[in-house]
C-alpha cells in the first residue's frame, strides 16, 4: 500500500528549482504536502517566494506519476524512505532548514547513533595519509562511533574499508541515486558497508553523479556528524567544503597537519591556522575535545539515568533535548534566569557529564 505522505513528498522533490527550504515553506503555507498539489495555480502565484517560475514548472500529475515509479523502485530494492516528518529521520540533520525533505537509505545502522564521526580527504592520499586514516579509525574503536564518509576514491574508501575490516558501523553518503554506485569500482565495498552500516542519499533513482550534487552530499556528511575529520586536502575541494559546512553548523572539525612544502597538506594546515579545525594527531584528541569516555553505550545511558537533578536542571535538560542544541541566550530566556545563573547551571550539568558546549556558545546533550 502506497504511503501517501511519502508519495507527495517525493513528488515535490521532482519539481524543478524547488529545494528543501522552498518545499517546506510551500508545505507550511498550504497546510500540508497534499494540499500543495491540490492548490490552484492562481493561489500558488500569491505565495511569497514562489512566483511565476514555480507555477509554470509545477505539473502535479507528472510529478505524482514519477513519484509512484520511484516508490515501486524503492519497494523492489528494499530501500527505506525517511521523510523529515519521521521519527527515524536523522535528528542532527533535522536541525537545519536546508535538510532534505526525503532521504533514501539502505542498511541497518542507526542514523541517530550516539556518536557519529565523519572522515573526509583527498582522492589521492599519500602513504602517510592512509596510515593516519587507519590509525584514527582504529583509535575510535573504544568510543563506539558510527563512521560516515562519501564512498569516494582515496581517504573516503580508506576509512570505509578499515571500518569493514574492524567491524565498525560505517555510512556512505552518496551524491546520486541508489540505482547505481559511483565510482563503480566501489560496488563490492558498498555491499560490505550495507551489511554493517548503510548507504544514504537525498537523490532519487536515475540521478547521475553530477558535479553539482557533491557539495549537497557534503552538507549532509557535515550535518549528520558530531565530528568531521579532514585527512589531507588541497586548499580547495570537497573536503574543505565539508569542513566549511561543519563550521557553519557548529560541528567540531579536526585536521591532520602535514608538511608545509606539500600541496596535499595545504588545506588541512590552513584550517588549523585559521582556527577552523583542531590539530589532530590521534583519536585520543577527538575523545578529549568531545569529552568522550571509553565506556560502552549501555553504561553511558545507565550513568545518565541515575544522576540526581533538581527541578531547574531537569527543565534545562528537557529544553536542550527538544532543541538538540541551544544557545546560552535562548536558555536564559526560556529558563527566565539571569545569564550568570544559566552559566552556573550549565557548568554544573557539564560536571555531571550530561551536557557539553559547542562552538558559538551553544550546548547539547552528551
N, C-alpha and C positions, 0 to 999 in steps of 0.2 A: 504493500500500500504506500502510495506516494505521500511523503511529508510535505504538506502544502507550504509551510513556512520555509523549508529548505528550497522548495521549487521556486518560490517567488524571490528569495534572496539570491539564489544562483542566477535567475533571470535578470535581476537588477545589475549583477556584475557584468552582464553581457552588453549593457548599454554603453556605447562609445563615450569616452570623456567623462564617465561617472566613476570617480574614485570613492574610497571608503568614507571620507568626510562628507562629500556631497550626498552619497547614498544614505547615510544616517540622518542628514538634515531632511532629505526627502521623506524618509520614513516617519520622522518626528512630525513634520509639517502635515502630512496626510493622515496621521493617526495609525499607521501600521503599514507593513510592507505590501500586503494585498491591496490596501487602499490606494497605493501608488499606481497600481496597474488599472484600477477602476476609475481613477481621476480623469476628468475631461481635459482635453488639450488646452482649452482656454484658461482653465484654472491652474494648470501647470505653468503656464506663461507668467502667472502672477506671483509665483513663488520666488522669493529673493534668492539670487544666485543661480537660478535655473536658466531662464531666458530662452530665446528662440533656438539656439543651437541644440539644447537638450530636447526640447519639444519636437524638433524636426527629426532627431535621430532616434526618438523613442518609438519603438514598434512592439507593443505588448505581445501580440500574437507570435511574432517571430522569436522574441526573446524567450517566451514561455516554451515554445517548441524546442529551442536549443537547450533549455534547462531540463526538459524532460529527457532528451537524448543524453545529457550529462548524468542524470540520475540513473539511467539504465547502465551506463558505463561504470558508475560507482558501485552499483549493486553487483555487477558481473565480476568486478575486480576486488571485491572485499575492502573497499575504501570507506573510511569514516568521514562523515561530514560534520564539521564543527562550526556552528554559526556563533556570532558574537552574543547571541541571546542564550546560549547553552552554558550550563554549569561546568561542563568539561572543557570549555574554551580556555586557553592559557590565561591565567589571571594576570601574569606580568604583562602580557601583550594587551589585555583589555584596558589597561590604564591610559592608552594613547588614542587620541581622536582618529589618527590615521591607521589604526589597526584594521586588518581586513574584516569584512563582514562575513566572509566564509573562508574556512580553511579545509584542506583535503589532507587526510592523514592515513598512513598505512603503517601499522606497527603495534607495539604493546607497551611502550614506555609511558610513564606518567608525565604529561606535559606540564603538570603543576608540581613537579618534583621539588623537594625542599631546597635543593642546591643545584643550580644549573650554571655550568661554565662553558663558554664558547672559546674555541681556539681557531684563529684565522692567520693567514700569512701568504707569502709568495707562492706562485705556482712552480717556481724553480728554486727550492731551498738548497742551501749548502749542506755539507755533511754535518756541520755544526748545528744548523737549524733543525735537521732531522733528529740529531742526538738530543737537543734541548726539548724538542717536542715530545719525544719518547719519555724523557725524564720527568717532564711536567705531568704527563698523563699518568705515569706510574706513581708519582708522588701524590696524586689526588685520590688514590685508592682508599686510604683511611677515612676520607671525608665524605664518601658515599655520594658522589655527584652524578648528574646526567651531563654528558658532554655533547655539545652541539657544534656543528660546523657546516660548511656549504657543499661538501662532496666534490669539490673541485680538485684539479691536479695539485700536487705539491703538499703544502702543510696541511690542508684540509684532509686529504686522503691519508696522510701520515697519521694524523690524530685519530681518524675513524678506524684505521687498521689496528692501531695499538689498542684501542678500546675493545675491538673484536677479539684480539689476542688475549687480553686481560679480563674479558667478560665484564667490561664496564658498559652500562647502557649508553648508547650514543644516538644522536638525532641528526639526520641530514636535512638541511633546509634547501629547497630547490628553487630555481628560477624559471621553471617550466611546468607543464602538466605531468600527471603521473602515468601518462601513456608511454612515457619514454624515460630513459636515464641519460643524463649528459654530464660528463663525457661518457660515451658508450662503453669505454674501457672499464667503467666502474659498475657495470651491471652485476657482476658477481659480488662485488663489495656491497652493493646496495641490498642484495638479498640477505647477506650476513647481518647488515645493520638492522633490517626489518625484524630478523629473528631475535635480536636483543636490543631493541630501541625502536627506531622508526624513521620514516621519511615524511616530510611535511612541505606543503606548498599552498599558496593562495591562488594558483593558476589552474584553470580548467584544462581538461584534456584537449589536445590539439594545439596548445600554446607552445610555441617554439622557444628555445633558449636564446632569445634575442638579447642584444647588449643592454637595452634599457630595462630589462627585467631584473638584472642582478643587483643594482642599488636597492630595488624594492625588496629583494631577498635579503640583502644585508641589514635592512632596518629590522626585519623580523629576528634575525640572529642576535642583533643587539638588544632588542626589546624583550625577548623571551629569556634572557640570561640575567644572572646576578653579576657575573664577571665576564669580561671579554679580554682574552689574551692574544697579543699580536706577536707572532714569531717570524721575524724577517719580512721586511717590506720596503719597497722603494718609497720615495716621497709621496707619490700618488698611486692610487689603485684601490681595488675593492677592500682590502684590509684596512686602509686608512679611512675609507668611507664608513666601514663598520665601526671603527673606533670613534669617529666623529658622531655618529648616531648614538653610540653608547654614552658619550659625554653629554650629549643633548638630553638623553633620557636619565641622567644622573646614575649611571652604572659605574662600577669600578673597572677601570681599564688598566691592564698590565702589559708591559712590553719588555722583551728581552734585548738588552743593548748589544751592539756589535761594533766591529772596527770602524772608525770614522773614515777610513780610506775606502770602504766598500759601499757601493751604491745600494746593495741589498739591505744594508743596515740603516740607511738614511731615514726611512720612515719611522722606525722604532726609536732611534736616537732623538729625532725631532719631537715625537710625542712626549718622551721623558723630559727633554729640555724645556718644553713649553708647559710642563706640569699637567699634561693631559693624560699621563699614564704613570703608574708606579713602576719603578725599576724592578724587574723580575729576575731572580736567579734560581729559584726553586719553588715547588708547590707550597712549601712552608711559608713563603712570603704571602701567598694568597690567603692561606689559613690565618696568618697573623693579622693582616689588614681586615679580613672579613670576620675575625674572631670565631673561627670555626674550631671545634674540638674534635679530636679523634675518637668519637663515640658513635654508635650506630643510631639510626633514625628512631628506633623504639625508645632508646634511652633519652634522646632529645625530647620526645613527646612526653615521656614519663616525668622528666625533670621539670618541664613547664607546667604539667598538671598539678604538681604539688607545691608550687610556690605560693606563699601567702600574700594576698593583695588586699589593700584596703579599698573602700568604695571608689575613691578617686582614681587610684591606679587601675582598677578594673575598667572604669569608664574610659580612661585614656587608651588602654589596650584594645577595647572594643572599637573605638574611633579609628585607630590605626589599622585594625584588622579589616574594617569595612572599606577603607580607602587604599589599602595596600601600602601606600607611602603617603606621608602627610607632612607639611611644613610646620615648623615650630610656631609660626604666626597663626596658622589655621588652628592648631591645637589650643593655643592661648585663647582664641576667640570661642571655640566650641566648648572648652572647659570652663570659660568665664573666670580665668585666672590671670594673674599678672605674669609678664614674661619671665621674671625670676622664679616664680612658683612653678611654672611649666618646666623651665630648665632643670630645676631641682628634682622634680618628679621623674623627668626623662632620665636623669643621671641615675636615680635610684633603680629604675627599671633596667637600665643598661647593666648595672652591677648585679642585678638578679638574672641577667642573661636572657631577657625577654625582648628587648629592642636593640637596634643598632642604628647608628647615624649614617646618612647618605650625604653625598655632595649636595650643596645648595641648602643646607640647614633643614634637611628632610629626615624623617625617621620611618623605619619599617620594622616588622617583627622579625625575630631571629628564625 
